[in-house]
Amino acid sequence: MVRKIFLTLLFLALAIPASACAHTGKGNLVDVRIVSDHGGEFTKYRTYPRLADQGAYFYVEAAKGQRYAVQVTNRSDRRVGVVIAVDGRNIIDAKKSVLQRTERMYILAPYETNTFEGWRTGMDRTNRFYFTEQSDSYAEKVFSDGSAMGTIALAVYMEKLPEPIPYIEKQSRLNEAPAGAAQAAPAPPESRSYDGAERKGEQAGTGFGETTYSPVRIVSFEPERTAVEKIVLKYEWRSELCRKGIIGCEPKNRFWPDAQEFAPVPKDFRG
C-alpha cells in the first residue's frame, strides 16, 4: 500500500515577529524515531543541555553509510504540521531552517504515523538520507552550510481552529471568510550526490542518496502562532559518543559485573 505523505506551503503573509515564535514547551504531542531500513530504531539518549531553549534533546548513534528515516507519530486528536530540518536544512525545499511556521511542513492527521526517508525533490520522489562525513553531506556540499551539522530538528504546530462566528440579529446572512488562494509548490533546488573518501576526525552528516518513489499532495493547513513542541536529535559517531561519556565504551572489567549477581548454590548443598 502506497504511503501517503502530505505537505503544505504557507503564505508569506503569515510571517510574524521572531519573539512570537517562542516554543511553549508542551511535550509528548508527537513521537519521533530514527529508523533503519531493517525496521530497527537507532537508540536515543536523552540529554539536558545547559542554557538550552525549551524542547526535548537527544543523542543518537550514527552508523556510517547506513540509510535512515525519520518516523513521526501524531499522538493528538487534531491535525499537526511538522517542520523537519536535517543538518539545518528543511527536508522539503532544502532552505535554511529556523523551524518557523512560515516554512514548508508535513501534515499528519490525528494519530497518524508517517516515515520521511529523504530530501524531497519532487511531488513523487525523495532522495534518501544516509549517515556520512560532513564533507560528503548534502548541506556542506551543496550549500556550504555546517551551522547545524549532525542534527535532526522538528517543530510541531497545531492546526488553528476556526474562530466562532458571533450571531448578529437582523442580519439575513453572515459573510463568509474568503477562501485561501491556491498554493503552488516551488521546484526544489537542483543538487547532486557525490562519492567522497572518509576523512578522519570529521563529524557526522547526512548525505543525498538514491531516488525513491514517494508521492505527496498539497493540502490547506493554517498553523497556530507558536510551536507546541520542539525536538532536536544530535547524531554522532560511536567514538564521539564514547568520548563525551554518552555511552559506556570502556573495556569490561572481569572483577566488575554488569548486573547484580550472587554466588550460585551447589546442587548437593544441604545447609
C-alpha positions in Angstrom: 0.0 0.0 0.0 1.5 3.3 -1.1 2.2 5.5 1.9 0.6 9.0 1.6 2.6 12.0 2.8 1.1 15.5 2.9 2.9 18.8 2.7 1.8 22.4 2.6 3.4 25.7 1.7 2.4 28.6 3.9 1.7 32.2 2.7 4.5 34.7 3.4 1.8 36.9 4.7 1.7 34.7 7.8 5.2 35.9 8.8 5.3 37.0 12.5 7.9 38.5 14.8 10.6 36.1 16.0 9.7 36.8 19.6 6.2 35.4 19.0 7.7 32.1 17.8 8.9 31.0 21.3 8.2 27.4 21.9 5.7 26.7 24.6 7.5 23.5 25.7 4.4 21.2 25.7 5.7 17.7 25.3 4.6 14.3 24.1 2.5 15.6 21.3 4.5 13.6 18.8 6.7 10.6 19.0 9.9 10.7 16.9 12.0 7.7 16.0 15.1 7.4 13.7 14.7 4.1 12.0 16.9 2.0 9.7 15.9 0.2 6.5 15.7 -3.0 8.6 13.0 -1.6 10.8 15.1 -1.1 13.9 15.4 2.1 15.8 18.6 4.0 16.3 18.8 4.3 20.1 18.1 7.8 21.6 19.9 9.0 24.7 18.1 11.9 26.5 20.2 14.8 27.4 19.6 18.1 29.2 22.0 20.8 27.8 22.6 23.8 29.9 21.1 27.1 28.9 19.2 25.4 26.1 15.9 26.6 24.6 12.8 24.7 25.7 12.4 21.4 24.0 13.5 17.7 24.1 17.1 17.0 23.2 18.6 13.6 22.4 21.9 12.0 21.2 21.7 9.3 18.5 24.4 6.9 17.4 25.1 7.3 13.7 26.3 4.3 11.7 28.5 5.4 8.8 27.0 4.7 5.4 23.7 3.4 6.7 20.4 4.8 5.4 17.8 6.1 7.8 14.4 7.7 8.0 12.6 10.0 10.4 9.4 8.4 11.7 6.8 10.7 13.3 3.6 9.7 15.1 0.9 12.3 15.9 -0.4 11.4 19.3 -3.1 14.0 19.4 -6.7 14.1 18.1 -6.0 17.1 15.8 -4.0 17.6 12.7 -0.5 18.9 13.2 2.1 20.4 11.0 5.7 19.3 11.4 8.7 21.3 10.2 11.7 18.9 9.8 15.3 20.1 9.3 18.3 17.8 8.8 21.7 19.4 9.2 19.8 22.7 9.4 18.1 22.4 6.0 14.3 22.0 5.6 13.8 18.5 4.2 11.1 19.6 1.7 12.8 22.6 -0.1 16.3 22.4 1.4 16.2 26.0 2.5 18.0 27.1 5.7 15.6 26.3 8.5 14.8 28.1 11.8 11.7 25.9 12.5 9.2 28.7 11.9 5.6 28.2 10.9 6.2 30.0 7.6 8.3 27.1 6.4 7.2 24.2 4.4 5.9 21.3 6.6 4.4 17.9 6.5 0.9 17.5 7.8 -0.1 14.5 10.0 -3.7 13.5 10.6 -4.9 12.6 14.1 -3.0 9.6 15.4 -1.2 9.1 12.1 2.3 7.8 11.6 4.4 8.8 8.6 8.0 8.0 7.7 10.2 10.5 5.9 13.0 8.8 4.1 14.9 11.7 2.4 15.1 15.1 0.8 12.0 15.9 -1.3 13.0 16.6 -4.9 9.5 16.4 -6.5 5.8 15.6 -5.9 6.5 11.9 -6.3 10.1 11.4 -5.2 12.7 11.9 -2.5 16.4 11.2 -2.2 17.5 9.1 0.7 19.1 10.1 4.0 22.2 8.3 4.9 24.9 8.9 7.5 28.2 10.1 6.1 31.1 12.5 6.8 30.5 16.3 6.9 32.4 16.8 3.7 30.0 14.4 1.9 26.9 15.8 3.5 24.2 17.5 1.4 24.2 20.6 3.5 28.0 21.0 3.2 28.5 20.1 -0.5 25.6 22.0 -2.0 25.1 24.9 0.4 28.4 25.1 2.3 26.4 25.2 5.5 27.8 23.4 8.5 26.0 25.6 11.0 23.7 22.8 12.3 25.6 19.7 11.1 24.7 16.4 12.7 21.2 17.4 13.8 17.7 16.3 13.1 15.3 19.0 14.4 11.5 19.2 14.4 9.0 21.8 15.4 5.3 20.8 15.8 2.4 23.2 15.1 -1.2 22.5 16.0 -3.8 23.4 13.3 -5.5 26.7 14.1 -9.2 26.1 14.9 -11.8 28.3 13.2 -13.0 31.1 15.3 -16.7 31.0 16.2 -18.9 33.4 14.2 -20.9 35.7 16.5 -24.7 35.8 16.0 -25.9 39.2 14.9 -29.6 40.0 15.0 -31.5 41.4 12.0 -28.8 40.1 9.6 -30.1 38.0 6.8 -26.9 36.1 6.4 -23.3 36.1 7.6 -20.4 37.0 5.4 -18.1 34.1 4.7 -14.4 34.5 5.0 -12.7 34.4 1.6 -11.1 31.1 0.8 -7.4 30.9 0.7 -5.7 31.2 -2.7 -4.3 28.0 -4.2 -0.7 27.4 -3.4 1.8 26.1 -5.8 4.8 24.1 -4.7 8.1 25.7 -6.0 10.5 23.4 -7.6 13.2 22.2 -5.2 16.8 23.2 -5.9 18.9 21.1 -8.2 21.5 19.1 -6.4 24.0 16.3 -6.9 25.3 13.4 -4.9 29.0 12.8 -4.6 31.1 9.9 -3.5 33.7 11.1 -1.0 36.5 9.3 0.8 36.3 9.0 4.5 38.2 11.7 6.4 39.4 11.1 9.9 38.0 13.4 12.6 35.0 14.6 10.6 31.7 14.9 12.4 28.6 13.0 11.1 26.4 14.5 8.4 23.5 13.4 6.2 24.1 12.6 2.5 21.9 12.9 -0.6 21.2 9.3 -1.6 19.3 7.4 -4.3 15.9 8.5 -5.6 12.8 6.7 -4.2 9.1 6.9 -5.1 7.3 9.0 -2.5 4.0 10.6 -3.8 2.5 13.6 -1.9 -0.3 16.1 -2.4 -0.7 19.7 -1.2 -3.4 20.4 1.5 -4.7 23.5 3.2 -3.3 24.0 6.7 -3.1 27.1 8.9 -0.8 26.6 11.9 -1.2 28.2 15.3 1.1 31.1 16.0 3.6 29.2 18.2 5.0 25.7 18.1 3.8 23.4 20.8 6.8 21.1 20.7 10.4 21.1 19.7 12.6 18.0 19.4 16.3 18.1 18.5 18.4 14.9 17.9 22.2 15.2 17.7 23.6 12.2 15.9 27.3 11.3 16.4 29.7 8.5 15.6 30.1 6.0 18.3 33.7 7.1 19.1 32.4 10.6 19.7 29.6 9.4 22.0 32.2 7.4 23.9 34.4 10.5 24.2 31.5 12.5 25.6 30.5 9.8 28.0 27.0 9.4 26.5 27.6 5.7 26.2 29.9 3.4 28.1 32.7 2.1 25.9 35.4 1.1 28.4 36.7 -2.4 28.3 34.7 -4.8 30.5 36.3 -5.4 33.9 36.3 -9.0 34.9 36.0 -8.0 38.6 33.0 -5.7 38.0 29.9 -7.4 36.8 27.4 -5.5 34.6 24.5 -6.8 36.6 24.0 -7.6 40.3 24.7 -11.3 40.6 25.2 -13.7 43.5 27.3 -16.8 44.1 25.5 -20.0 42.8 24.4 -22.6 45.4 25.8 -26.1 44.7 23.2 -28.6 43.8 24.2 -31.0 46.6 24.3 -28.3 49.3 22.2 -29.3 52.3 22.9 -26.4 54.7 
